[in-house]
Amino acid sequence: MSAPTTLLVTVTGEDRPGLTAALLRAAARPGVEVVDVEQVVLRGRLTLGVLLGVPSEAALEPLQDAVTATAADLGLDCATSPGRGDTAERRGGHLHVTMLGHPLLPEAVAAVSGVLAEAGANVDRLRRLASQPVTALELDVSGVDDAPALRAALARTAAERAVDVAVSPAGLVRHGRRLVVMDVDSTLVQDEVIELLAAHAGREAEVAAVTERAMRGELDFAASLHERVAALAGLPVSVFDEVRRALRLTPGARTLVATLHELGFTVALVSGGFMEVVSPLARSLGIRRVRANRLEVADGRLTGRVLGGVVDRAGKAEALRAFAREEGLPLERTVAIGDGANDLDMLAAAGLGVAFNAKPLVREQADAALTGPYLDAVLFLLGLDAEEIADATRA
């Protein structure tokens, strides 16, 4: 059985109300159906594509004449193309590729498009998610046979072109409720809490050096934490209040959390830091699920020891799994965000692992990497655009 006759109508021109209605009224003939439609307006210029199902070959010419004449009367350019069947055959391997830049340069978009073409992937749709403070584009891609290889190739191009490129799953996993689990130090906040605490003991530099090596994956996290906590021995518990006041949220953190809550998502914090600081921070943002280390206190002073087991790399991943079970969500519906080597297991376990301003080792292994200063850019990876984010934060 041959494919049905179709007519592709493409119209461009200055946009104004009523154009789409007028063109489709001209196409309203017995047996004619709307098979597909796409419309975009850029700086007042309309581009409209309509694929019409036509009942017979004989109906083609009158339909073409009608829509062409109507477009001319409206002052629009119109091209028509008869054919057979629907749009190009749908292929498997669907992914979303998100690009972010400030500015987003043509050569960067060209380079990413070139990588997709070399991988045999097709860009089915492209839309702008935001223009300020970053430009964000989302590409719906099909025909991807090897997603990890594509992700690695795009990561190399992103580094060369100073642009962020993230690859995320398509399909139903993008819709509905999710669990978003965030690291705290250098992710939700700009600071490393243990370094702020160490500054009160006059040992910030040595603690910071150990932290840096641990985050790069050069040291065992648990051992390095015990070493750093030992430097805090003797500090009064009042230091927690001072450190909490000194914490600086990452730009976009409040918007990210507020938007996720408005969407009905669950937000959780998992930290290699300390409950004494993380728990009040979580409460201030309306976050209920928290897991972090606890510091031992005796006679109102820190002993330099950690209570119980350490929330390390494996502990973070287990926390994500536990939170998902408690929320009744499969791991495919989880998102993890972090920056250090101790976040790697958590990022790997999540349905979408996002490296935020991360160490090279973490950027290489995560599903998506963001290098800009704004944490709420994560929302673009979930398919939201700037207007939807603004609506959510106003609600």
CORJOWO-V934532 format. One record per pair of residues at least 24 apart in sequence whose ideal C-beta (glycine too) atoms are under 10 Angstrom apart, sorted by the first residue. I is the first residue (numbers start at 0). J is the second residue. Records with the same first field share a line. If there is no record, write none. Layout:
I=J / J
This chain:
1=83 / 84
2=82 / 83 / 84 / 85
3=32 / 34 / 52 / 53 / 54 / 55 / 83 / 84 / 85
4=51 / 52 / 53 / 54 / 55 / 56 / 57 / 58 / 59 / 62 / 81 / 82 / 83 / 84
5=32 / 34 / 35 / 50 / 51 / 52 / 53 / 59 / 80 / 81 / 82 / 83 / 84 / 85 / 86
6=31 / 34 / 49 / 50 / 51 / 52 / 53 / 58 / 59 / 62 / 63 / 66 / 79 / 80 / 81 / 82
7=34 / 35 / 48 / 49 / 50 / 51 / 78 / 79 / 80 / 81 / 82 / 86
8=36 / 47 / 48 / 49 / 50 / 51 / 62 / 63 / 66 / 67 / 70 / 77 / 78 / 79 / 80
9=37 / 46 / 47 / 48 / 49 / 50 / 70 / 76 / 77 / 78 / 79 / 80
10=38 / 45 / 46 / 47 / 48 / 49 / 66 / 67 / 69 / 70 / 73 / 75 / 76 / 77 / 78 / 79
11=44 / 45 / 46 / 47 / 48 / 70 / 75 / 76 / 77 / 78
12=43 / 44 / 45 / 46 / 47 / 70 / 73 / 74 / 75 / 76 / 77
13=40 / 43 / 44 / 45 / 73 / 74 / 75
14=38 / 39 / 40 / 41 / 42 / 43 / 44 / 45 / 46 / 47 / 75
15=43 / 45 / 73 / 74
17=73
18=45 / 47 / 69 / 70 / 73 / 74 / 75
19=45 / 47 / 49
21=66 / 69 / 70 / 72 / 73 / 75
22=47 / 49 / 65 / 66 / 69 / 70 / 73 / 75 / 77
23=47 / 49 / 51 / 66 / 69
24=65 / 66 / 69
25=62 / 64 / 65 / 66 / 67 / 68 / 69 / 70 / 72 / 73
26=51 / 53 / 62 / 63 / 65 / 66 / 69
27=65
28=53 / 54 / 58 / 61 / 62 / 65
29=54 / 58
30=54 / 55 / 58 / 62
31=58 / 62 / 65
34=84 / 85 / 86
35=85 / 86
37=86 / 124
39=125 / 126 / 127
41=127
45=75
46=76
47=75 / 77
48=78 / 86
49=79
50=80 / 82 / 84 / 85 / 86
51=79
52=84 / 85
53=81 / 82
56=81
86=123
87=121 / 123 / 141
88=141
89=123 / 141 / 142
90=119 / 120 / 121 / 123 / 140 / 141 / 142 / 143 / 144
91=141 / 142 / 143 / 144
92=118 / 119 / 120 / 121 / 140 / 141 / 142 / 143 / 144 / 145 / 146 / 149 / 169
93=120 / 123 / 139 / 140 / 141 / 142 / 143 / 146 / 168 / 169 / 170
94=120 / 138 / 139 / 140 / 141 / 142 / 143 / 146 / 149 / 150 / 166 / 167 / 168 / 169 / 170
95=124 / 137 / 138 / 139 / 140 / 165 / 166 / 167 / 168 / 169 / 170 / 173 / 379 / 380 / 381 / 382
96=120 / 122 / 125 / 136 / 137 / 138 / 139 / 140 / 143 / 149 / 150 / 153 / 164 / 165 / 166 / 167 / 367
97=128 / 135 / 136 / 137 / 138 / 163 / 164 / 165 / 166 / 167 / 367 / 369 / 376 / 379 / 380 / 381 / 382
98=125 / 128 / 133 / 134 / 135 / 136 / 137 / 138 / 153 / 157 / 160 / 162 / 163 / 164 / 165 / 379
99=128 / 129 / 133 / 134 / 135 / 136 / 137 / 157 / 162 / 163 / 164 / 165 / 369 / 370 / 371 / 373 / 376 / 379 / 380
100=133 / 134 / 135 / 136 / 157 / 160 / 161 / 162 / 163 / 164 / 371
101=131 / 132 / 133 / 134 / 135 / 161 / 162 / 163 / 371 / 372 / 373
102=133 / 134 / 161 / 162
103=127 / 130 / 133 / 134 / 135 / 136 / 160 / 162 / 163
104=134 / 160 / 161 / 162
106=160 / 162
107=156 / 157 / 159 / 160 / 161 / 162 / 163 / 164
108=134 / 136 / 138 / 160 / 162
109=160
110=153 / 155 / 156 / 157 / 159 / 160 / 162 / 164
111=136 / 138 / 152 / 153 / 156 / 157 / 160 / 162 / 164
112=138
113=152 / 156
114=149 / 152 / 153 / 154 / 155 / 156 / 157 / 164
115=140 / 142 / 143 / 149 / 152 / 153 / 156
117=149 / 152
118=142 / 143 / 144 / 145 / 146 / 148 / 149 / 152 / 153
119=143 / 144 / 145 / 149
120=144 / 145 / 146 / 149
126=382 / 384
127=384 / 385
128=376 / 378 / 379 / 380 / 382 / 383 / 384 / 385 / 386 / 387 / 388
129=373 / 375 / 376 / 378 / 379 / 383 / 384 / 385 / 386 / 388 / 389
130=385
131=385
132=250 / 251 / 371 / 372 / 373 / 375 / 376 / 385
133=162 / 163 / 369 / 371 / 372 / 373 / 376 / 379 / 385
134=162
135=163 / 165 / 371 / 376 / 378 / 379 / 380 / 383 / 384 / 385
136=162 / 164 / 379
137=165 / 167 / 379 / 380 / 382 / 383 / 384
138=164 / 166
139=169 / 382
140=166 / 169
141=169
143=169
146=366
147=366
150=363 / 365 / 366 / 367 / 368
151=363
153=367 / 368
154=354 / 362 / 363 / 364 / 365 / 367 / 368
155=363
157=362 / 368 / 370
158=359 / 362 / 363 / 368 / 370
161=370
162=370 / 371
163=367 / 368 / 369 / 370 / 371 / 376 / 379 / 380
164=367 / 368 / 369
165=351 / 353 / 354 / 365 / 366 / 367 / 368 / 369 / 376 / 377 / 379 / 380
166=351 / 366 / 367 / 368 / 380
167=334 / 350 / 351 / 353 / 366 / 367 / 379 / 380 / 381 / 382
168=331 / 350 / 351 / 366
169=382
170=331
171=331 / 332
172=329 / 331 / 332 / 350 / 351
173=332 / 350 / 351 / 380 / 381 / 382
174=332 / 381 / 382
175=262 / 263 / 264 / 328 / 332
176=262 / 263 / 264 / 265 / 326 / 327 / 328 / 332
177=259 / 262 / 263 / 264 / 265 / 266 / 323 / 326 / 328 / 331 / 332 / 333 / 334 / 349 / 350 / 351 / 381
178=259 / 264 / 265 / 266 / 267 / 288 / 319 / 322 / 323 / 325 / 326 / 327 / 328 / 329 / 330 / 332 / 333 / 334 / 335 / 349 / 350
179=255 / 256 / 259 / 260 / 262 / 264 / 265 / 266 / 267 / 286 / 322 / 333 / 334 / 335 / 336 / 349 / 351 / 353 / 377 / 381
180=265 / 266 / 267 / 268 / 269 / 288 / 290 / 315 / 316 / 318 / 319 / 320 / 322 / 323 / 333 / 334 / 335 / 336 / 337 / 342 / 345 / 346 / 348 / 349
181=249 / 252 / 255 / 256 / 259 / 266 / 267 / 268 / 269 / 270 / 286 / 334 / 335 / 336 / 337 / 342 / 345 / 353 / 355 / 374 / 377
182=268 / 269 / 270 / 271 / 272 / 315 / 335 / 336 / 337 / 338 / 339 / 341 / 342 / 345 / 346 / 355 / 357
183=246 / 249 / 268 / 269 / 270 / 271 / 272 / 273 / 276 / 277 / 280 / 281 / 289 / 291 / 337
184=210 / 214 / 246 / 270 / 271 / 272 / 273 / 276 / 277 / 337 / 338 / 339
185=210 / 214 / 249 / 337 / 338 / 339 / 355 / 356 / 357 / 358
186=249 / 252 / 268 / 270 / 336 / 337 / 338 / 339 / 342 / 353 / 354 / 355 / 356 / 357 / 374
187=246 / 248 / 249 / 252 / 255 / 256 / 266 / 268 / 270 / 277 / 280 / 281 / 284 / 286 / 336 / 337 / 355 / 374
188=245 / 246 / 247 / 248 / 249 / 252 / 270 / 272 / 276 / 277 / 280 / 374
189=246 / 247 / 248 / 249 / 250 / 252 / 356 / 372 / 374
190=242 / 245 / 246 / 247 / 248 / 249 / 272 / 276
191=227 / 271 / 272 / 339
192=239 / 242 / 243 / 245 / 246 / 270 / 271 / 272 / 273 / 275 / 276 / 277 / 280 / 291
193=223 / 224 / 227 / 228 / 230 / 231 / 242 / 271 / 272 / 273 / 276 / 292 / 294
194=227 / 242
195=238 / 241 / 242 / 243 / 245 / 246 / 272 / 276
196=227 / 228 / 230 / 231 / 234 / 238 / 239 / 241 / 242 / 272 / 273 / 275 / 276 / 294 / 301
197=227 / 228 / 230 / 231 / 234
198=238 / 241 / 242 / 245
199=231 / 234 / 235 / 237 / 238 / 241 / 242
200=230 / 231 / 232 / 233 / 234 / 238 / 301 / 303
201=230
202=227 / 229 / 230 / 231
203=230
205=230
206=230 / 231
210=271 / 339
211=339 / 358
212=340
213=271 / 311 / 339 / 340 / 341
214=271 / 337 / 338 / 339 / 340 / 341 / 342 / 357 / 358 / 360 / 361
215=339 / 340 / 358 / 359 / 360 / 361
216=312 / 339 / 340 / 341 / 343 / 358 / 359 / 360 / 361
217=340 / 360
218=340
219=311 / 312 / 341
220=271 / 309 / 310 / 311 / 312 / 313 / 314 / 315 / 339 / 340 / 341
221=271 / 292 / 305 / 308 / 309 / 310 / 311 / 312 / 313 / 314 / 341
222=309 / 311
223=271 / 309 / 311 / 341
224=271 / 272 / 273 / 292 / 305 / 309 / 310 / 311 / 341
225=303 / 304 / 305 / 309
227=303 / 305
228=273 / 292 / 294 / 295 / 301 / 302 / 303 / 304 / 305 / 309
229=301 / 302 / 303 / 304 / 305
230=301 / 303
231=273 / 294 / 300 / 301 / 302 / 303 / 304
232=295 / 300 / 301 / 302 / 303 / 304
233=300 / 301 / 302 / 303
234=294 / 296 / 300 / 301 / 302 / 303
235=296 / 298 / 299 / 300 / 301
236=275 / 294 / 296 / 298 / 299 / 300 / 301
237=299 / 300
238=275 / 276 / 300 / 301
239=273 / 274 / 275 / 276 / 279 / 294 / 296 / 301
240=275 / 276 / 279
242=273 / 275 / 276
243=275 / 276 / 277 / 278 / 279 / 280 / 283
245=276
246=276 / 277 / 279 / 280 / 283
248=280 / 283 / 284 / 374
249=355 / 356 / 372 / 373 / 374 / 375
250=371 / 372 / 373 / 374 / 375 / 376
251=371 / 372 / 373 / 374 / 375 / 376 / 377 / 378 / 388
252=284 / 373 / 374 / 375
253=283 / 284 / 374 / 375 / 392
254=373 / 374 / 375 / 376 / 378 / 388 / 389 / 391 / 392
255=284 / 336 / 373 / 374 / 375 / 376 / 377 / 378 / 388 / 392
256=281 / 284 / 285 / 286 / 374 / 375
257=284 / 285 / 375 / 388 / 391 / 392 / 393 / 394
258=375 / 377 / 378 / 381 / 383 / 387 / 388 / 389 / 390 / 391 / 392 / 394
259=286 / 334 / 375 / 377 / 378 / 381 / 383 / 391
260=284 / 285 / 286 / 391 / 394
261=387 / 388 / 390 / 391 / 392 / 393 / 394
262=378 / 381 / 383 / 387 / 388 / 391 / 394
264=326 / 328 / 332 / 334 / 381
265=322 / 323 / 325 / 326 / 328 / 333
266=322 / 334
267=318 / 319 / 321 / 322 / 323 / 325 / 326 / 333 / 335
268=318
269=310 / 314 / 315 / 316 / 317 / 318 / 319 / 321 / 322 / 335 / 336 / 337 / 341 / 342 / 345
270=310 / 315 / 318 / 337 / 341
271=309 / 310 / 311 / 312 / 314 / 315 / 337 / 339 / 341 / 342
272=310
273=301 / 305 / 306 / 310
274=306 / 310
275=301
288=318 / 321 / 322 / 325 / 326
289=318 / 322
290=314 / 315 / 317 / 318 / 319 / 321 / 322
291=315 / 318
309=341
310=341
311=341 / 344
312=339 / 340 / 341 / 342 / 343 / 344 / 345
313=341 / 344 / 345
314=341 / 344 / 345
315=339 / 341 / 342 / 343 / 344 / 345 / 346 / 348
316=341 / 342 / 343 / 344 / 345 / 346 / 347 / 348 / 349
317=344 / 345 / 348
318=345 / 348
319=344 / 345 / 346 / 348 / 349 / 352
320=345 / 348 / 349
323=348 / 349 / 350
334=366 / 367 / 377 / 380 / 381
335=365 / 366
336=365 / 367 / 369 / 374 / 377 / 380
337=361 / 365
338=362 / 365
340=364
351=377 / 380 / 381
353=377 / 380 / 381
